[in-house]
Amino acid sequence: MAREATLARPLARPLLSRRARELLTGYLYLLPVVVALGATVLVPILSAIRMSLYRNVLIKPQEYGFIGLGNYARLLHDEVFWLSLWNSFVWVFGSVSLQFLGGFAGALLLHQAFRGRAVVRTLTLLPWIIPGVVVALIWEYLYQPNYGALNDLLARAGLMTEKVAWLSNPSLAMPAVIATNVWRGVPFFAIMLLAGLQAIPDELYEAARVDGAGVLGRFWYITLPMLRPIVVVATATRIIWTFNYADLIFVMTSGGPANATQITSTYTLPPGVLEPRLRLCGHLSVVLLLIMLAFTTLYLRVTRGVEPVA
């Protein structure tokens, strides 16, 4: 009796390879994030670009129409825009550089062992936790010329004989708002750099002491190189935040006096709905975006290859 040979059926090949299925799964996980970012970031950017190509004055709706790059051409002849751009660089450089120096000094102090260090570290975060509008209102009261605490303290100490209008003087307004922003931003650098200091192995310092390295030598050849990646990331982040940060100046001075504190981000915030400067908001926001993209690209190229020192 002949036995029928049974042949094994070949397994069906999957439609997608294992690698393709893994990639597809990863993209599916990212899909909600892409949709959320597209709805909250990409759509507003495209809307601003579209708005910048049209003549749009709320009090003159009959003049609405496509004008191409006409808004940008008019912006080139806007003296206040160039002044606000210069003020923005002064605002960013003054704020971030002083915040970094103060935060570095604070991180070095908080890294030392002393009684109550945990409490001091918690209190250090208070300026950063307080909302920016509240900080602006507090410091606006401190700078008040008639009943402000700053003038009162300086007068009691014998350092001034006449009241100073800090926020009404064009030569003092920008340093005053920068000082406020420094007070608020120092904790950011202090906490970031403190985390980096705590990650440096103590063995490196012990080996340097054995080799005869002094305090400055250990700081220059160990502390700074190990903190370099954190410094790069924290500084870039803080520069972008400060350049776009309009709350503090808008509440304290609204860009005055005489546009002395007018930065580019506050220039996009007209004080009223009938303000003709509303037509600047679209293309001025696009210019801000391009400036930040150019800065980010340049900064990443300059700091390329910055890695922790092993």
KEBA-380346 format. One record per residue (C-alpha): chain; residue number from 1; residue in one letter; x, y, z. Coordinates in steps of 0.5 Angstrom, whole numbers. Each point is the difference from the previous one (the first is absolute). Layout:
<atoms>
{A, NUM, A, {X, Y, Z}}
...
</atoms>
This chain:
<atoms>
{A, 1, M, {0, 0, 0}}
{A, 2, A, {3, 6, -2}}
{A, 3, R, {1, 6, 5}}
{A, 4, E, {-2, 7, -3}}
{A, 5, A, {6, 4, 2}}
{A, 6, T, {-2, 7, 3}}
{A, 7, L, {3, 6, -2}}
{A, 8, A, {1, 6, 5}}
{A, 9, R, {-3, 6, -2}}
{A, 10, P, {4, 6, 0}}
{A, 11, L, {-1, 5, 5}}
{A, 12, A, {-4, 6, -3}}
{A, 13, R, {5, 6, 0}}
{A, 14, P, {-2, 6, 4}}
{A, 15, L, {-2, 7, -4}}
{A, 16, L, {5, 4, 4}}
{A, 17, S, {7, -2, 3}}
{A, 18, R, {1, 0, 7}}
{A, 19, R, {4, 6, -1}}
{A, 20, A, {-5, 4, -4}}
{A, 21, R, {-5, -2, 6}}
{A, 22, E, {4, 3, 5}}
{A, 23, L, {1, 6, -4}}
{A, 24, L, {-7, 1, -1}}
{A, 25, T, {-2, -2, 7}}
{A, 26, G, {5, 6, 2}}
{A, 27, Y, {-3, 5, -5}}
{A, 28, L, {-7, -2, 3}}
{A, 29, Y, {2, 2, 7}}
{A, 30, L, {3, 6, -2}}
{A, 31, L, {-6, 2, -4}}
{A, 32, P, {-4, 3, 6}}
{A, 33, V, {6, 5, 1}}
{A, 34, V, {0, 2, -7}}
{A, 35, V, {-7, 1, 0}}
{A, 36, A, {0, 4, 6}}
{A, 37, L, {7, 4, -2}}
{A, 38, G, {-3, 1, -7}}
{A, 39, A, {-7, 3, 3}}
{A, 40, T, {4, 5, 5}}
{A, 41, V, {6, 2, -3}}
{A, 42, L, {0, -2, -8}}
{A, 43, V, {-7, 3, -1}}
{A, 44, P, {1, 7, 4}}
{A, 45, I, {7, 1, -4}}
{A, 46, L, {-3, -1, -7}}
{A, 47, S, {-6, 4, 2}}
{A, 48, A, {5, 6, 2}}
{A, 49, I, {4, -1, -6}}
{A, 50, R, {-7, 0, -4}}
{A, 51, M, {-2, 6, 4}}
{A, 52, S, {7, 4, -2}}
{A, 53, L, {-2, 0, -7}}
{A, 54, Y, {-6, 4, 1}}
{A, 55, R, {-2, 7, 1}}
{A, 56, N, {-4, -1, 6}}
{A, 57, V, {-2, 6, 4}}
{A, 58, L, {-6, -1, 5}}
{A, 59, I, {-3, 7, 0}}
{A, 60, K, {1, 0, -8}}
{A, 61, P, {-3, -7, -2}}
{A, 62, Q, {-2, 3, -7}}
{A, 63, E, {8, 0, -1}}
{A, 64, Y, {1, -7, 1}}
{A, 65, G, {4, -4, -6}}
{A, 66, F, {6, -3, -2}}
{A, 67, I, {6, 4, 0}}
{A, 68, G, {6, -5, 0}}
{A, 69, L, {6, 2, 3}}
{A, 70, G, {-2, 7, 1}}
{A, 71, N, {-1, -1, 8}}
{A, 72, Y, {7, -2, 0}}
{A, 73, A, {3, 6, -4}}
{A, 74, R, {-4, 5, 4}}
{A, 75, L, {3, -3, 6}}
{A, 76, L, {7, 1, -3}}
{A, 77, H, {-1, 8, 1}}
{A, 78, D, {-3, -1, 7}}
{A, 79, E, {4, 3, 5}}
{A, 80, V, {-3, -2, 6}}
{A, 81, F, {1, -7, -3}}
{A, 82, W, {8, 1, 0}}
{A, 83, L, {0, 3, 7}}
{A, 84, S, {-4, -6, 2}}
{A, 85, L, {5, -5, -3}}
{A, 86, W, {6, 4, 3}}
{A, 87, N, {-4, 0, 7}}
{A, 88, S, {-1, -8, -1}}
{A, 89, F, {7, -1, 0}}
{A, 90, V, {2, 4, 6}}
{A, 91, W, {-6, -3, 4}}
{A, 92, V, {2, -7, -2}}
{A, 93, F, {8, 1, 1}}
{A, 94, G, {-1, 4, 6}}
{A, 95, S, {-5, -5, 3}}
{A, 96, V, {3, -7, -2}}
{A, 97, S, {7, 2, 2}}
{A, 98, L, {-1, 3, 7}}
{A, 99, Q, {-5, -6, 1}}
{A, 100, F, {5, -5, -2}}
{A, 101, L, {5, 3, 5}}
{A, 102, G, {-4, 1, 6}}
{A, 103, G, {-3, -7, -2}}
{A, 104, F, {7, -3, 0}}
{A, 105, A, {2, 3, 7}}
{A, 106, G, {-6, -2, 3}}
{A, 107, A, {1, -7, -3}}
{A, 108, L, {7, 0, 3}}
{A, 109, L, {-3, 2, 7}}
{A, 110, L, {-5, -5, 0}}
{A, 111, H, {4, -5, -2}}
{A, 112, Q, {4, 1, 7}}
{A, 113, A, {-2, -4, 6}}
{A, 114, F, {-3, 4, 6}}
{A, 115, R, {-6, 0, 4}}
{A, 116, G, {-7, 1, -3}}
{A, 117, R, {3, -1, -7}}
{A, 118, A, {-7, -3, -2}}
{A, 119, V, {-4, 6, 3}}
{A, 120, V, {4, 5, -4}}
{A, 121, R, {0, -4, -6}}
{A, 122, T, {-8, 0, 0}}
{A, 123, L, {0, 7, 1}}
{A, 124, T, {5, 2, -6}}
{A, 125, L, {-6, -3, -4}}
{A, 126, L, {-5, 5, 2}}
{A, 127, P, {2, 6, -5}}
{A, 128, W, {-1, -5, -6}}
{A, 129, I, {-6, -3, 3}}
{A, 130, I, {-4, 6, 1}}
{A, 131, P, {-4, 2, -7}}
{A, 132, G, {4, 5, -4}}
{A, 133, V, {-6, 5, 0}}
{A, 134, V, {0, 0, 8}}
{A, 135, V, {8, 1, 0}}
{A, 136, A, {-2, 6, -5}}
{A, 137, L, {-5, 3, 5}}
{A, 138, I, {5, -1, 6}}
{A, 139, W, {6, 3, -3}}
{A, 140, E, {-5, 6, -3}}
{A, 141, Y, {-2, 1, 7}}
{A, 142, L, {8, 0, 3}}
{A, 143, Y, {2, 5, -6}}
{A, 144, Q, {-6, 5, 2}}
{A, 145, P, {3, 7, 1}}
{A, 146, N, {-4, 2, 5}}
{A, 147, Y, {-2, -6, 5}}
{A, 148, G, {5, -5, -3}}
{A, 149, A, {4, -4, 5}}
{A, 150, L, {6, 1, -5}}
{A, 151, N, {1, 7, 1}}
{A, 152, D, {-2, 0, 7}}
{A, 153, L, {6, -5, 2}}
{A, 154, L, {5, 4, -5}}
{A, 155, A, {-3, 7, 4}}
{A, 156, R, {1, -3, 7}}
{A, 157, A, {7, -3, -2}}
{A, 158, G, {2, 7, -2}}
{A, 159, L, {1, -2, -7}}
{A, 160, M, {-5, 5, -3}}
{A, 161, T, {-3, 6, 1}}
{A, 162, E, {-5, 1, -5}}
{A, 163, K, {-5, -5, -2}}
{A, 164, V, {1, -4, -7}}
{A, 165, A, {-5, -2, -5}}
{A, 166, W, {3, -6, -2}}
{A, 167, L, {-5, -2, -5}}
{A, 168, S, {-1, 7, -3}}
{A, 169, N, {7, 1, -1}}
{A, 170, P, {2, -2, -7}}
{A, 171, S, {7, -1, 2}}
{A, 172, L, {-2, -4, 6}}
{A, 173, A, {-6, -4, -2}}
{A, 174, M, {4, -5, -4}}
{A, 175, P, {5, -2, 6}}
{A, 176, A, {-6, 0, 5}}
{A, 177, V, {-4, -5, -4}}
{A, 178, I, {6, -4, -2}}
{A, 179, A, {2, 0, 8}}
{A, 180, T, {-7, -3, 1}}
{A, 181, N, {1, -6, -5}}
{A, 182, V, {6, -1, 3}}
{A, 183, W, {-3, -1, 6}}
{A, 184, R, {-5, -5, -3}}
{A, 185, G, {5, -4, -4}}
{A, 186, V, {6, -1, 5}}
{A, 187, P, {-4, -6, 3}}
{A, 188, F, {0, -4, -7}}
{A, 189, F, {7, 0, -1}}
{A, 190, A, {2, -1, 7}}
{A, 191, I, {-5, -6, 0}}
{A, 192, M, {3, -3, -7}}
{A, 193, L, {7, 1, 2}}
{A, 194, L, {-1, -3, 7}}
{A, 195, A, {-2, -6, -3}}
{A, 196, G, {6, 0, -4}}
{A, 197, L, {4, 1, 5}}
{A, 198, Q, {-3, -6, 4}}
{A, 199, A, {2, -4, -6}}
{A, 200, I, {7, 1, 0}}
{A, 201, P, {4, -6, 4}}
{A, 202, D, {3, 2, 6}}
{A, 203, E, {6, -5, -2}}
{A, 204, L, {2, 5, -6}}
{A, 205, Y, {1, 6, 6}}
{A, 206, E, {4, -5, 4}}
{A, 207, A, {5, -2, -5}}
{A, 208, A, {1, 7, -2}}
{A, 209, R, {1, 2, 7}}
{A, 210, V, {5, -6, 0}}
{A, 211, D, {4, 3, -6}}
{A, 212, G, {0, 7, 3}}
{A, 213, A, {-5, 3, -3}}
{A, 214, G, {-3, 7, 3}}
{A, 215, V, {-7, 2, 1}}
{A, 216, L, {1, 4, -7}}
{A, 217, G, {3, -6, -3}}
{A, 218, R, {-6, -4, 2}}
{A, 219, F, {-5, 5, -2}}
{A, 220, W, {3, 1, -7}}
{A, 221, Y, {2, -7, -2}}
{A, 222, I, {-6, -4, 4}}
{A, 223, T, {-6, 4, 1}}
{A, 224, L, {0, 4, -6}}
{A, 225, P, {1, -6, -5}}
{A, 226, M, {-5, -4, 4}}
{A, 227, L, {-5, 5, 0}}
{A, 228, R, {1, 2, -7}}
{A, 229, P, {-6, -4, -3}}
{A, 230, I, {-5, 3, 5}}
{A, 231, V, {2, 7, -1}}
{A, 232, V, {-1, -1, -8}}
{A, 233, V, {-7, -2, 1}}
{A, 234, A, {-2, 4, 6}}
{A, 235, T, {3, 7, -4}}
{A, 236, A, {-4, -2, -6}}
{A, 237, T, {-6, -1, 3}}
{A, 238, R, {0, 6, 4}}
{A, 239, I, {2, 4, -6}}
{A, 240, I, {-6, -2, -4}}
{A, 241, W, {-5, 1, 6}}
{A, 242, T, {3, 7, 2}}
{A, 243, F, {0, 2, -7}}
{A, 244, N, {-8, -2, -1}}
{A, 245, Y, {-1, 2, 8}}
{A, 246, A, {-5, 6, -1}}
{A, 247, D, {-4, 0, 7}}
{A, 248, L, {5, 3, 4}}
{A, 249, I, {1, 6, -4}}
{A, 250, F, {-7, 1, -2}}
{A, 251, V, {-3, 0, 7}}
{A, 252, M, {6, 5, 3}}
{A, 253, T, {1, 5, -6}}
{A, 254, S, {-4, -2, -6}}
{A, 255, G, {6, 1, -4}}
{A, 256, G, {1, 7, 3}}
{A, 257, P, {2, 5, 1}}
{A, 258, A, {1, 3, -7}}
{A, 259, N, {1, -7, -2}}
{A, 260, A, {6, -1, 4}}
{A, 261, T, {-2, -7, 2}}
{A, 262, Q, {-4, -2, -6}}
{A, 263, I, {3, -7, -2}}
{A, 264, T, {-2, -4, -6}}
{A, 265, S, {-5, -4, 3}}
{A, 266, T, {-4, 5, 4}}
{A, 267, Y, {0, 4, -7}}
{A, 268, T, {-5, -5, -2}}
{A, 269, L, {-5, 1, 6}}
{A, 270, P, {-3, 7, -2}}
{A, 271, P, {-4, 3, 6}}
{A, 272, G, {-7, 0, -3}}
{A, 273, V, {-4, -3, -5}}
{A, 274, L, {-1, 6, -4}}
{A, 275, E, {8, 1, 0}}
{A, 276, P, {2, 1, -7}}
{A, 277, R, {7, -4, 2}}
{A, 278, L, {-5, -6, -1}}
{A, 279, R, {2, -1, -7}}
{A, 280, L, {7, -1, 2}}
{A, 281, C, {-1, -6, 4}}
{A, 282, G, {0, -6, -5}}
{A, 283, H, {6, 2, -4}}
{A, 284, L, {4, 2, 6}}
{A, 285, S, {-2, -7, 4}}
{A, 286, V, {3, -3, -7}}
{A, 287, V, {6, 4, 1}}
{A, 288, L, {1, -2, 7}}
{A, 289, L, {-1, -7, -2}}
{A, 290, L, {6, 1, -5}}
{A, 291, I, {4, 3, 4}}
{A, 292, M, {0, -6, 5}}
{A, 293, L, {1, -5, -5}}
{A, 294, A, {6, 4, -2}}
{A, 295, F, {3, 0, 7}}
{A, 296, T, {-2, -7, 1}}
{A, 297, T, {3, -3, -6}}
{A, 298, L, {7, 5, 1}}
{A, 299, Y, {0, -2, 8}}
{A, 300, L, {-1, -8, -2}}
{A, 301, R, {6, 1, -5}}
{A, 302, V, {5, 4, 5}}
{A, 303, T, {-2, -5, 5}}
{A, 304, R, {0, -7, -4}}
{A, 305, G, {4, -5, 3}}
{A, 306, V, {0, 2, 7}}
{A, 307, E, {-1, -6, 5}}
{A, 308, P, {2, -2, 7}}
{A, 309, V, {7, -1, 1}}
{A, 310, A, {1, -7, 3}}
</atoms>
